[in-house]
C-alpha cells in the first residue's frame, strides 16, 4: 500500500536538520576539549537509530553509546570509525562477538574481566574496555571503595586494555548535593590511576542534566548527550541549561470519524466519562498500540484545527476519542491531530505530553511503537 502522507494513520515527523542544529549548539556551549558521546540507545530514543546516527556522524559526533550489541551492530552498518560504547552489561555468550565487532564494553566486575580476557585469548585478540564505577547509582559499576583493587588487578589480564573510566549520576536533575558527592567519589577513584596513563583515557560522568563545570585541568574529557540532542533542555542551573535547542520529533494521527452524541452518553470502555452536554466528538486513528497511554484519557489534550481539544474516555488500543464541541467548524475526516508538536499558535511539548501520560520524557519517546511510522525531513537552515 502506498505510504503517501494522506495514508498515514499515526506517525512521528523527525526533523534531522533540527537534530544537527542541536548538536552544533551543544558543541558551542561545551568546553572544546570535551568529546561528544551521542547516546542513541533504544532506537535513538524512539527517533530511529540509523537515520539519527547517520546525521550525527555527518555532524561530527565523537563517539556513540548504546545499550546492547544489536544496537552497536546497527551503528557499524551505518558507518565505521567511531567508538561505540555498550553501556549495559553484556552476557557471557556475547563476549566474543563484542570483541569481533570492536565495540567498547563497559565493565563493572572482576568476573567480567576474567570472561573478556578468556574470550579475547581464545580469539587471539585484545579487547578495549571502559571501567564503570558505582558512586551512588546502585546499578552497574564496581562499588567505589573497591575500585582501586579491581584496577590494580588489570595486570593479570594482558588481553584487556582500559580506554576509559566512567560513572553515572542518579539524580543530576534533582539533587545537586548528592551529584556533587558522587563526583567527588569518582575523582577520588581517579587518584588511584597512574598519571602516566590518564591522558589516554576517556573520562566521562555527566549527561546533559548533570554538567556543572569542566575546569581545563580537571579529569573529565567526555560527556554523554542523550535527550538534549532531541530538543529536551536540561535544568536551568546546569552548564547547558541556557543552551537553546529545538524539538526534533512531533507525533500525529488523523481524524477518522466525527459524530454528535447527546448529554449523558458514556464514552469508551468502562464508562469513565459521560458527556455533560450535547457534544461533537472525533475518533482519532491512534491508540495505546501506537504510543499513547491510557493515562491520557480524561486528562490529556490534542491539537486539531490549531485548538487544544480534550481527550475523553479511555484511550483504546487503536483509537482515541476527543471532544471537539468547541471547534467552530468540524474537522474533515483525515484532518491532522497532533499529540506532540505545534499548530499555528498552539504547542504541546514532549514534557507536557509525558506529564499527561504519567511518564518521563525518555519514556514518552521510547513508547512510540513500531506501528507509528517515522517520517524524516530536512530543511536548509543548518
SEDREN-379502 format. One line per 8 residues: their letters; for each residue y, x, z of C-alpha. Coordinates in Angstrom, 3 decimals. Example, Ala and Ser with C-alpha at 12.3 -4.5 7.8 and 13.67 -1.06 7.14 Angstrom:
as = -4.500,12.300,7.800 ~ -1.060,13.670,7.140
***
This chain:
xxxxxxxx = 0.000,0.000,0.000 ~ 3.481,1.246,-0.833 ~ 5.406,2.645,2.126 ~ 8.819,1.752,0.767 ~ 11.383,1.136,3.529 ~ 11.159,-2.646,3.382 ~ 7.422,-2.464,4.104 ~ 7.816,-0.529,7.358
xxxxxxxx = 6.977,-2.672,10.384 ~ 7.502,-0.152,13.194 ~ 8.918,3.303,12.569 ~ 10.761,6.240,14.069 ~ 13.505,7.802,11.983 ~ 13.810,11.526,12.686 ~ 16.858,13.499,11.608 ~ 15.755,17.096,11.067
xxxxxxxx = 19.318,18.204,10.384 ~ 20.291,16.984,13.855 ~ 17.401,18.994,15.275 ~ 18.703,22.134,13.586 ~ 22.251,21.480,14.781 ~ 20.938,21.051,18.329 ~ 19.123,24.374,18.213 ~ 22.240,26.129,16.954
xxxxxxxx = 24.401,24.514,19.664 ~ 21.939,25.571,22.361 ~ 21.801,29.078,20.929 ~ 25.568,29.393,21.074 ~ 25.598,28.302,24.719 ~ 22.906,30.766,25.814 ~ 23.415,34.459,26.508 ~ 22.421,36.316,23.339
xxxxxxxx = 19.609,38.308,24.964 ~ 17.542,35.190,25.677 ~ 14.561,34.336,23.491 ~ 14.450,30.689,22.425 ~ 10.932,29.372,23.172 ~ 10.658,25.989,21.467 ~ 8.304,23.702,23.383 ~ 6.616,21.433,20.844
xxxxxxxx = 3.582,20.131,22.717 ~ 2.434,16.506,22.475 ~ 3.178,16.299,18.753 ~ 6.634,17.769,19.346 ~ 7.335,15.123,21.983 ~ 6.285,12.411,19.569 ~ 8.596,13.595,16.779 ~ 5.839,15.068,14.593
xxxxxxxx = 4.707,18.649,15.077 ~ 4.547,20.028,11.540 ~ 7.957,18.826,10.280 ~ 9.649,19.793,13.550 ~ 8.087,23.257,13.659 ~ 8.938,23.842,10.005 ~ 12.601,23.099,10.713 ~ 12.657,25.154,13.916
xxxxxxxx = 11.153,28.136,12.107 ~ 13.868,27.835,9.498 ~ 16.419,27.586,12.319 ~ 15.219,30.864,13.856 ~ 13.377,29.808,16.981 ~ 11.871,32.947,18.533 ~ 8.565,31.529,19.764 ~ 6.700,28.270,20.304
xxxxxxxx = 4.860,26.767,23.252 ~ 2.139,24.132,23.075 ~ -0.436,22.547,25.374 ~ -3.708,23.305,23.593 ~ -5.442,25.138,20.768 ~ -5.313,22.199,18.359 ~ -1.523,22.243,18.539 ~ -1.461,26.023,18.199
xxxxxxxx = -3.635,25.805,15.094 ~ -1.272,23.308,13.517 ~ 1.622,25.718,14.064 ~ -0.357,28.503,12.420 ~ -0.919,26.206,9.439 ~ 2.854,25.804,9.111 ~ 3.672,29.491,9.362 ~ 2.679,32.805,10.897
xxxxxxxx = 4.717,35.497,12.572 ~ 5.896,33.502,15.582 ~ 4.350,33.996,19.041 ~ 2.589,30.823,20.210 ~ 2.073,30.294,23.941 ~ -0.648,27.918,25.110 ~ 0.742,26.561,28.367 ~ -2.296,24.641,29.647
xxxxxxxx = -5.450,26.235,30.986 ~ -7.926,26.929,28.198 ~ -11.589,26.084,28.598 ~ -14.110,28.953,28.639 ~ -15.555,27.628,25.387 ~ -12.130,28.115,23.759 ~ -11.545,31.738,24.745 ~ -12.963,33.381,21.626
xxxxxxxx = -11.154,31.003,19.278 ~ -7.868,31.657,21.069 ~ -8.406,35.398,20.602 ~ -9.262,34.976,16.923 ~ -6.121,32.901,16.397 ~ -3.923,35.469,18.097 ~ -2.224,32.980,20.395 ~ -0.943,33.820,23.879
xxxxxxxx = -2.953,32.168,26.672 ~ -1.053,31.540,29.892 ~ -3.406,32.742,32.656 ~ -3.436,31.846,36.332 ~ -6.553,33.386,37.880 ~ -8.971,36.287,38.116 ~ -11.702,34.038,36.721 ~ -9.687,33.611,33.520
xxxxxxxx = -9.011,37.343,33.302 ~ -12.732,38.045,33.520 ~ -13.572,35.367,30.944 ~ -10.987,36.501,28.412 ~ -11.899,40.139,28.952 ~ -15.559,39.448,28.222 ~ -14.723,37.309,25.190 ~ -12.426,39.995,23.800
xxxxxxxx = -15.044,42.697,24.342 ~ -17.644,40.609,22.511 ~ -15.249,40.269,19.559 ~ -14.183,43.890,19.619 ~ -10.575,42.833,20.129 ~ -7.796,42.872,22.683 ~ -6.002,39.750,23.887 ~ -2.312,39.376,24.727
xxxxxxxx = -1.541,37.021,27.611 ~ 1.209,35.705,29.838 ~ 0.558,35.573,33.581 ~ 1.828,32.491,35.378 ~ 2.966,32.495,38.997 ~ 2.905,29.321,41.094 ~ 6.141,29.468,43.075 ~ 6.003,25.882,44.297
xxxxxxxx = 4.946,23.612,41.444 ~ 1.444,23.356,42.901 ~ -0.200,23.234,39.491 ~ -1.034,26.192,37.218 ~ -0.359,29.786,38.179 ~ -1.542,32.312,40.729 ~ -0.107,31.412,44.131 ~ 2.887,33.717,44.572
xxxxxxxx = 1.679,35.687,47.642 ~ -1.472,36.560,45.659 ~ 0.299,37.722,42.509 ~ 0.533,41.410,43.399 ~ -3.220,41.687,43.994 ~ -4.016,39.940,40.713 ~ -1.510,42.001,38.750 ~ -2.848,45.294,40.069
xxxxxxxx = -6.387,44.246,39.148 ~ -5.434,44.300,35.451 ~ -6.537,47.918,35.176 ~ -10.103,46.598,35.366 ~ -9.637,44.691,32.109 ~ -8.645,47.107,29.322 ~ -9.077,44.369,26.700 ~ -6.174,42.408,28.228
xxxxxxxx = -2.509,43.198,27.588 ~ 0.143,41.380,29.596 ~ 3.050,40.397,27.358 ~ 4.894,38.023,29.635 ~ 5.373,36.554,33.099 ~ 6.422,33.000,33.854 ~ 6.715,30.249,36.420 ~ 7.587,26.550,36.329
xxxxxxxx = 10.221,24.755,38.394 ~ 9.084,21.440,39.845 ~ 12.465,19.813,40.474 ~ 15.003,21.632,38.340 ~ 16.955,18.456,37.601 ~ 16.922,17.026,41.140 ~ 16.633,19.752,43.792 ~ 18.697,22.902,43.174
xxxxxxxx = 17.880,24.303,46.606 ~ 14.134,24.246,46.015 ~ 14.654,25.529,42.491 ~ 16.595,28.434,43.979 ~ 13.722,29.109,46.377 ~ 11.238,29.132,43.513 ~ 13.470,31.503,41.555 ~ 13.687,33.928,44.493
xxxxxxxx = 9.913,33.857,44.958 ~ 9.443,34.633,41.269 ~ 11.899,37.524,41.329 ~ 10.175,38.942,44.411 ~ 6.889,38.876,42.482 ~ 8.538,40.727,39.616 ~ 9.399,43.537,42.013 ~ 5.676,44.397,42.068
xxxxxxxx = 5.728,45.067,38.311 ~ 6.258,48.721,37.350 ~ 9.711,49.290,35.939 ~ 8.221,51.181,33.008 ~ 6.615,48.051,31.505 ~ 9.270,45.456,32.341 ~ 11.211,45.928,29.074 ~ 8.061,44.976,27.155
xxxxxxxx = 7.604,41.656,28.957 ~ 8.917,38.213,28.061 ~ 10.041,36.806,31.418 ~ 10.722,33.081,31.486 ~ 11.081,30.479,34.197 ~ 13.607,27.927,33.025 ~ 13.610,24.889,30.844 ~ 16.895,23.381,29.736
xxxxxxxx = 17.254,21.450,33.018 ~ 16.859,24.477,35.256 ~ 19.045,27.085,33.621 ~ 21.614,28.283,36.130 ~ 22.707,31.783,35.294 ~ 21.355,34.798,33.495 ~ 23.170,37.978,34.503 ~ 22.803,40.655,31.879
xxxxxxxx = 20.981,42.878,34.357 ~ 18.671,40.069,35.517 ~ 14.946,39.876,34.764 ~ 14.954,36.807,32.526 ~ 14.885,37.201,28.758 ~ 13.389,33.888,27.652 ~ 13.993,30.198,28.123 ~ 11.755,27.239,27.269
xxxxxxxx = 13.643,24.497,25.441 ~ 11.881,21.159,25.069 ~ 13.609,17.823,25.490 ~ 17.121,19.132,24.905 ~ 16.453,20.171,21.306 ~ 15.684,16.493,20.653 ~ 19.071,15.429,21.979 ~ 18.489,14.774,25.693
xxxxxxxx = 21.161,16.633,27.623 ~ 20.311,18.250,30.993 ~ 22.068,17.693,34.292 ~ 25.817,18.448,34.221 ~ 25.584,21.333,36.687 ~ 23.199,23.393,34.595 ~ 24.240,26.115,32.174 ~ 23.625,23.805,29.212
xxxxxxxx = 24.970,20.660,30.868 ~ 28.167,20.712,28.817 ~ 26.454,21.584,25.540 ~ 26.743,18.726,23.077 ~ 23.523,17.756,21.353 ~ 22.794,14.663,19.308 ~ 19.869,12.245,19.174 ~ 17.165,13.207,16.706
xxxxxxxx = 14.994,10.086,16.857 ~ 15.621,6.365,16.535 ~ 12.968,3.638,16.871 ~ 12.924,0.405,14.901 ~ 10.943,-2.701,13.978 ~ 11.672,-5.803,11.902 ~ 12.260,-9.466,12.474 ~ 9.016,-11.140,11.454
xxxxxxxx = 9.905,-14.744,12.226 ~ 12.824,-16.812,13.556 ~ 12.333,-20.171,15.237 ~ 14.071,-22.654,17.540 ~ 12.491,-23.863,20.786 ~ 13.551,-26.421,23.411 ~ 14.612,-25.892,27.022 ~ 11.719,-25.179,29.367
xxxxxxxx = 9.391,-23.681,26.774 ~ 7.258,-20.843,28.167 ~ 7.351,-17.684,26.075 ~ 4.408,-15.310,25.519 ~ 1.358,-14.564,27.670 ~ 1.361,-15.502,31.325 ~ 4.391,-17.817,31.053 ~ 6.566,-15.148,32.664
xxxxxxxx = 9.711,-16.558,31.052 ~ 10.889,-20.112,30.408 ~ 13.829,-20.905,28.184 ~ 16.836,-22.091,30.167 ~ 18.465,-23.781,27.189 ~ 17.644,-24.756,23.619 ~ 17.074,-21.302,22.166 ~ 16.563,-19.402,18.972
xxxxxxxx = 14.046,-16.596,19.183 ~ 12.965,-13.763,16.916 ~ 9.452,-12.365,16.858 ~ 9.549,-8.632,16.147 ~ 6.855,-6.638,14.355 ~ 6.136,-4.130,17.144 ~ 4.413,-4.267,20.495 ~ 2.769,-2.062,23.042
xxxxxxxx = 0.379,-0.678,20.403 ~ 3.447,0.850,18.736 ~ 5.066,2.446,21.776 ~ 6.745,-0.347,23.722 ~ 5.728,-1.080,27.302 ~ 5.124,-4.409,28.995 ~ 7.887,-3.452,31.443 ~ 10.416,-4.204,28.688
xxxxxxxx = 9.587,-7.898,28.947 ~ 12.392,-9.863,30.675 ~ 14.119,-6.542,31.210 ~ 14.941,-4.576,28.046 ~ 17.179,-5.235,25.079 ~ 17.139,-4.565,21.353 ~ 19.898,-4.306,18.747 ~ 19.915,-6.946,15.999
xxxxxxxx = 22.986,-7.519,13.812 ~ 24.886,-4.988,15.960 ~ 24.310,-7.172,19.040 ~ 22.243,-6.459,22.128 ~ 19.600,-9.169,22.428 ~ 17.326,-9.575,25.479 ~ 13.572,-9.146,25.245 ~ 11.939,-12.207,26.806
xxxxxxxx = 8.397,-12.871,27.922 ~ 5.594,-10.357,27.976 ~ 5.506,-7.681,25.277 ~ 2.214,-8.134,23.427 ~ 0.065,-5.705,21.518 ~ 1.668,-6.249,18.112 ~ 4.748,-8.398,18.705 ~ 7.805,-8.701,20.913
xxxxxxxx = 9.945,-11.798,21.437 ~ 13.739,-11.626,21.593 ~ 16.356,-14.265,22.437 ~ 18.847,-14.333,19.540 ~ 20.657,-17.545,20.513 ~ 23.967,-15.704,20.872 ~ 23.948,-14.386,17.326 ~ 26.497,-16.094,15.094
xxxxxxxx = 24.022,-16.111,12.227 ~ 20.241,-15.876,12.429 ~ 18.917,-12.604,11.006 ~ 16.819,-12.882,7.867 ~ 13.142,-12.096,8.042 ~ 12.758,-8.354,7.586 ~ 16.051,-7.548,9.320 ~ 16.010,-4.330,11.356
xxxxxxxx = 15.680,-4.436,15.134 ~ 16.494,-1.203,16.977 ~ 14.877,-0.223,20.269 ~ 16.351,3.310,20.364 ~ 19.406,4.165,18.310 ~ 22.679,2.644,17.250 ~ 24.281,-0.187,15.354 ~ 27.862,-0.084,14.134
xxxxxxxx = 29.255,-0.480,17.646 ~ 26.179,-0.675,19.890 ~ 23.827,2.011,21.139 ~ 20.591,2.245,23.116 ~ 19.832,5.759,24.298 ~ 16.382,7.134,24.950 ~ 17.331,7.304,28.628 ~ 18.245,3.617,28.708
xxxxxxxx = 15.106,2.634,26.809 ~ 12.992,4.707,29.202 ~ 14.666,3.134,32.228 ~ 13.963,-0.380,30.955 ~ 10.409,0.718,30.147 ~ 9.725,2.143,33.607 ~ 9.290,5.615,32.103 ~ 10.934,9.010,31.943
xxxxxxxx = 12.362,10.235,28.631 ~ 9.428,12.573,27.952 ~ 7.025,9.673,28.389 ~ 9.047,7.343,26.174 ~ 8.951,9.813,23.280 ~ 5.268,10.588,23.733 ~ 4.353,6.894,23.944 ~ 5.276,6.254,20.307
xxxxxxxx = 1.878,5.671,18.779 ~ 0.371,6.865,15.510 ~ 0.878,3.347,14.143 ~ 4.617,3.890,14.426 ~ 5.327,5.780,11.231 ~ 7.622,8.800,11.287 ~ 10.267,8.857,8.571 ~ 12.051,12.201,8.147
xxxxxx = 15.553,12.569,6.843 ~ 18.167,15.271,6.497 ~ 21.873,15.388,5.918 ~ 24.160,18.071,4.598 ~ 26.064,18.790,7.798 ~ 24.067,21.664,9.290
***
